[in-house]
Amino acid sequence: MNSEAENIEMLERAILTEAREESEQMQVEAREKAEAIHRRAQEQAESERKAILDRANQDAERLRSQAMATAQLIVL
């Protein structure tokens, strides 16, 4: 028969093993969540960058058209 001290030691090892496994699983899940958040942030940043560039291009085209119209008026 196992002594009480051996039983306690086995229980301690079992608890530590389970705690370590849970800790490792939590770290994996946290890493996956962080990566998902990072991907979403990159996608959002890319979308916002594209929207800003589109607006800038539209503004540039509008200014170019206004400049051409103004130049035509001066020539007339």
C-alpha positions in Angstrom: 0.0 0.0 0.0 1.1 3.5 -0.7 1.8 5.7 2.3 -0.2 8.9 2.8 2.9 10.9 1.9 3.2 9.0 -1.4 -0.5 9.6 -2.2 -0.1 13.3 -1.5 3.0 13.5 -3.7 1.1 11.7 -6.6 -1.8 14.0 -6.2 0.5 17.0 -6.2 2.2 15.8 -9.4 -1.2 15.2 -11.0 -2.4 18.6 -10.1 0.8 20.3 -11.4 0.6 18.3 -14.6 -3.0 19.3 -15.2 -2.2 22.9 -14.3 0.7 23.0 -16.7 -1.4 21.5 -19.5 -4.1 24.0 -18.9 -1.6 26.8 -18.9 -0.1 25.7 -22.2 -3.6 25.5 -23.7 -4.5 28.9 -22.5 -1.2 30.3 -24.0 -2.0 28.6 -27.3 -5.5 30.1 -27.3 -4.2 33.6 -26.3 -1.7 33.4 -29.1 -4.4 32.4 -31.6 -6.6 35.3 -30.5 -3.8 37.8 -30.7 -3.0 36.6 -34.2 -6.6 36.9 -35.2 -6.8 40.5 -33.8 -3.6 41.4 -35.6 -5.0 40.1 -38.9 -8.2 42.0 -38.5 -6.3 45.2 -37.6 -4.1 44.7 -40.7 -7.2 44.2 -42.9 -8.9 47.3 -41.4 -5.7 49.4 -41.9 -5.4 48.2 -45.5 -9.1 49.1 -46.1 -8.7 52.5 -44.6 -5.5 53.1 -46.5 -7.3 52.2 -49.8 -10.2 54.5 -48.9 -7.8 57.4 -48.2 -5.9 56.8 -51.4 -9.2 56.7 -53.4 -10.4 60.0 -51.8 -7.0 61.6 -52.5 -7.1 60.4 -56.2 -10.7 61.8 -56.5 -9.6 65.1 -55.0 -6.6 65.3 -57.3 -8.8 64.6 -60.3 -11.3 67.2 -59.3 -8.5 69.8 -58.8 -7.0 68.9 -62.2 -10.4 69.4 -63.8 -10.9 72.7 -62.1 -7.4 73.8 -63.1 -8.1 72.9 -66.7 -11.5 74.7 -66.7 -9.9 77.8 -65.2 -7.1 77.7 -67.8 -9.7 77.4 -70.6 -11.6 80.4 -69.2 -8.4 82.5 -69.1 -7.6 81.6 -72.7 -11.1 82.7 -73.8 
